[in-house]
């Protein structure tokens, strides 16, 4: 898969099938679009944006993404995308009118044969462009538009917003089902306060960055270290209320690992929600609960996961 960070795309990718959107999470709804696009038997590409426009326009939104950019590209490759045009979304780009987006970017820069969008796709300055406008200019700018009806689960549309809500409510099982994979947070191990070690549980701390925050609490997880071997573990996401903490962070106890993993890259797969975060009256009470959490996590980690 070839990634372009500008519009200077190779000639061999002209007259391709092109899907346009954010594709955060690359969930089952996105996968339905990909399936239709790939059925056209031409090269298949994605036009997408970084940062996500909603995060650009609202700087207060910090924790939002379902997948990091690297993970998004990995998933796009997995689903057979041939090329990605990943455009920096900035103030200049946001001011492009909807018609100029079609004329100067889709037609002049990428020149696709087929364009695939979801029903509710909006684009251009003030989100003035929609499917109706794309249809209007179909013949003038030499492409064929395909509007893909949304993928539904139990009669409700599957969307990135819906999956974020499932994660935030602790419904990791349903979030994973709609993603068709096990949701993860990846990151580099950073130095912590070593509270876990003092309590008898060596843990790795990871910066959550701009990932959406799932429900605070304890999770059964699988952990891949440096993209090599997979381990089982238990993770805590929260602010450590027992120790009067305020900042939310992620720490993982990896079963069977005692060595220092500082600065190593981890991929933490959230398999099962165990319990909500709570404040304990003492460190001893917390340790007793942690011992129970480990037993429950191990029970919840039977079987394979989808990555």
C-alpha positions in Angstrom: 0.0 0.0 0.0 1.4 3.4 -1.0 0.8 6.4 1.2 0.8 9.9 -0.2 0.9 13.0 2.1 0.2 15.3 -0.8 -1.7 15.2 -4.1 1.3 14.2 -6.2 0.0 10.7 -6.8 1.4 8.2 -9.3 -0.1 8.0 -12.7 -1.0 4.3 -12.2 -3.4 5.3 -9.4 -5.4 7.7 -11.7 -8.8 6.4 -12.8 -9.1 4.3 -9.7 -12.0 3.7 -7.3 -11.7 6.3 -4.5 -13.5 6.2 -1.1 -13.5 9.6 0.8 -13.8 10.0 4.6 -12.2 9.9 8.0 -12.4 6.1 8.5 -11.6 6.4 12.2 -11.6 2.8 13.5 -12.0 1.2 10.1 -15.2 -0.5 11.4 -17.8 -2.7 9.7 -19.5 0.3 8.1 -16.2 1.4 6.5 -15.5 -2.2 5.5 -18.8 -2.3 3.6 -17.7 0.7 1.6 -14.4 -1.0 0.8 -16.1 -4.2 -0.3 -18.2 -2.3 -2.9 -15.2 -0.3 -4.1 -13.0 -3.3 -4.5 -15.7 -5.0 -6.6 -15.0 -2.6 -9.4 -11.8 -4.4 -10.3 -9.7 -1.3 -10.5 -7.0 0.2 -8.1 -8.7 1.2 -4.9 -7.6 4.2 -2.8 -8.6 6.3 0.2 -8.7 10.1 0.5 -8.6 10.9 4.2 -7.5 13.7 6.6 -5.2 14.3 9.5 -6.0 15.5 12.1 -9.7 14.5 12.1 -11.6 17.6 11.2 -13.7 17.5 14.4 -10.5 17.7 16.4 -9.1 20.5 14.3 -12.2 22.7 14.7 -12.6 21.9 18.4 -9.3 22.1 20.2 -10.9 21.1 23.5 -11.5 17.6 22.1 -8.4 15.7 23.3 -9.5 12.0 23.6 -11.5 11.0 20.5 -9.8 8.6 18.1 -10.6 5.0 17.8 -7.3 4.3 16.1 -3.9 6.0 15.8 -2.8 7.0 12.4 -0.4 4.1 12.2 -3.1 1.6 13.2 -5.5 3.1 10.7 -3.0 2.6 7.9 -2.3 -1.0 9.1 -6.1 -1.7 8.9 -6.5 -0.1 5.5 -3.7 -2.3 4.2 -5.3 -5.3 5.8 -8.6 -4.6 3.9 -6.9 -4.4 0.5 -6.4 -0.7 0.0 -3.9 0.0 -2.8 -3.1 3.7 -1.9 -3.9 6.4 0.6 -4.0 10.1 0.1 -3.6 11.4 3.6 -4.1 15.2 3.6 -3.2 17.6 6.4 -6.4 19.2 7.5 -5.6 22.8 8.4 -7.1 26.3 8.2 -6.3 26.7 4.5 -7.8 23.3 3.6 -10.9 24.0 5.7 -11.7 27.1 3.6 -11.9 25.2 0.3 -15.5 25.4 -1.0 -17.4 22.2 -1.7 -17.4 22.7 -5.5 -13.6 23.5 -5.5 -13.0 20.4 -3.5 -14.7 18.4 -6.3 -13.1 20.3 -9.1 -9.5 20.9 -7.9 -8.9 18.0 -5.7 -11.1 15.0 -6.7 -11.0 15.8 -10.4 -7.7 17.6 -11.1 -5.5 15.9 -8.5 -6.8 12.4 -8.1 -9.1 11.9 -11.1 -10.9 8.8 -10.0 -13.1 6.7 -12.2 -15.4 5.8 -9.3 -16.1 7.8 -6.0 -17.6 6.0 -2.9 -19.0 7.9 0.0 -21.4 7.1 2.9 -25.0 8.5 2.9 -24.2 11.3 5.4 -20.9 12.4 3.9 -20.3 16.2 4.2 -17.3 18.2 2.9 -16.0 21.6 1.9 -16.1 25.0 3.7 -18.8 24.9 6.5 -19.6 21.3 5.4 -21.7 22.7 2.6 -21.0 19.8 0.3 -23.0 16.5 0.4 -23.9 13.5 -1.7 -26.4 15.5 -3.7 -23.7 18.0 -4.8 -21.3 15.1 -5.7 -24.1 13.6 -7.9 -24.7 16.9 -9.6 -21.1 17.2 -10.8 -20.7 13.5 -11.7 -20.7 14.0 -15.5 -18.9 17.3 -15.6 -15.9 16.0 -13.6 -15.9 12.5 -15.1 -16.5 10.2 -12.2 -19.3 7.8 -11.2 -20.7 8.3 -7.7 -21.6 5.4 -5.5 -23.6 6.2 -2.3 -23.3 3.3 0.1 -26.2 2.6 2.4 -24.9 2.4 6.0 -24.1 -0.9 7.6 -26.6 -1.7 10.4 -26.4 -3.9 13.5 -29.8 -4.7 15.1 -31.4 -2.1 12.9 -29.1 0.7 14.1 -26.4 2.3 12.0 -22.8 1.4 12.9 -20.7 4.5 13.2 -17.5 5.6 14.9 -19.6 7.8 17.2 -21.7 4.7 18.3 -18.6 2.6 18.9 -17.0 5.4 21.0 -20.1 5.4 23.2 -19.9 1.7 23.7 -16.3 2.0 24.8 -17.2 4.9 27.2 -19.9 2.8 28.8 -17.7 -0.2 29.2 -19.4 -2.3 26.5 -16.1 -3.5 25.1 -17.6 -6.7 23.7 -20.1 -4.9 21.4 -17.5 -2.3 20.5 -15.1 -5.1 19.4 -18.0 -6.8 17.5 -18.7 -3.7 15.4 -15.0 -3.0 14.8 -14.6 -6.7 13.8 -11.4 -6.7 15.8 -10.2 -6.3 19.4 -9.9 -2.5 20.1 -6.5 -1.4 21.2 -4.4 1.4 22.6 -0.8 1.5 21.5 2.0 3.5 23.0 5.5 3.7 24.4 6.1 2.7 28.0 6.8 5.8 30.1 8.1 6.2 33.7 5.4 6.0 36.4 5.3 6.5 40.1 6.0 2.8 40.8 2.9 2.5 43.0 2.0 -0.9 41.4 5.4 -2.3 42.2 5.1 -1.3 45.9 1.7 -3.1 46.0 3.3 -6.3 44.6 2.2 -5.7 40.9 4.8 -4.5 38.5 3.1 -2.4 35.8 3.8 -0.6 32.6 2.5 3.0 32.1 1.3 4.2 28.7 0.4 7.7 27.6 -3.2 7.4 26.2 -2.5 10.3 23.7 -5.6 11.2 21.8 -7.4 7.9 22.0 -11.0 7.9 23.1 -11.2 7.2 26.8 -13.0 3.9 27.6 -14.9 3.5 30.9 -12.5 3.8 33.9 -11.8 0.5 35.6 -10.1 -2.8 35.2 -9.8 -4.8 31.9 -8.6 -8.2 30.8 -6.1 -7.4 28.1 -3.7 -9.0 25.7 -0.4 -7.2 25.2 1.9 -7.3 22.2 5.5 -6.2 23.0 7.4 -4.5 20.2 5.1 -6.2 17.6 6.5 -9.6 18.4 5.1 -11.8 21.2 1.6 -11.6 22.7 1.0 -11.9 26.4 -1.9 -11.9 28.8 -2.5 -9.2 31.4 -4.8 -7.0 33.4 -5.0 -3.2 32.8 -6.2 -0.3 34.9 -7.5 2.9 33.3 -8.3 5.7 35.7 -7.0 8.4 38.0 -6.0 6.3 41.1 -8.7 7.7 43.4 -7.2 5.6 46.3 -4.1 7.8 46.1 -6.0 11.1 45.3 -4.9 11.1 41.7 -6.3 13.4 39.1 -4.8 12.6 35.7 -6.2 9.6 33.9 -3.7 7.1 32.6 -3.3 3.5 31.6 -1.2 0.9 33.4 -0.8 -2.7 32.6 0.4 -5.7 34.6 1.6 -8.3 32.1 1.5 -11.8 33.4 4.9 -13.5 33.5 6.9 -10.4 32.7 9.3 -9.1 35.3 11.8 -7.2 33.2 11.8 -3.4 32.7 9.9 -2.5 29.5 10.7 1.3 29.7 10.6 2.8 26.2 9.3 -0.4 24.6 6.2 -0.1 22.3 3.1 -2.0 23.5 -0.1 -2.7 21.8 -2.8 -3.2 24.5 -5.9 -5.1 23.3 -9.0 -4.6 25.4 -10.7 -8.0 25.7 -13.1 -7.8 28.6 -14.3 -5.1 31.1 -13.9 -6.5 34.7 -15.1 -3.8 37.0 -15.5 0.0 37.5 -12.8 2.2 39.1 -13.3 2.8 42.8 -11.6 4.4 45.8 -10.4 2.0 48.5 -10.0 2.8 52.2 -6.5 1.4 52.3 -3.6 -0.1 50.2 -4.3 -3.4 51.8 -8.0 -3.4 50.6 -6.8 -2.4 47.1 -4.3 -5.3 47.0 -7.0 -7.8 48.0 -9.2 -6.5 45.2 -6.3 -6.6 42.7 -5.7 -10.3 43.5 -9.4 -10.9 42.6 -9.1 -8.8 39.4 -6.2 -11.0 38.2 -8.2 -14.2 38.7 -11.2 -12.7 36.8 -8.9 -11.3 34.0 -7.3 -14.7 33.4 -10.8 -16.3 33.2 -11.8 -13.6 30.6 -8.8 -14.2 28.4 -9.6 -17.7 27.2 -9.6 -18.1 23.4 -8.1 -16.1 20.6 -8.6 -12.5 19.7 -9.0 -10.7 16.3 -6.4 -8.1 15.5 
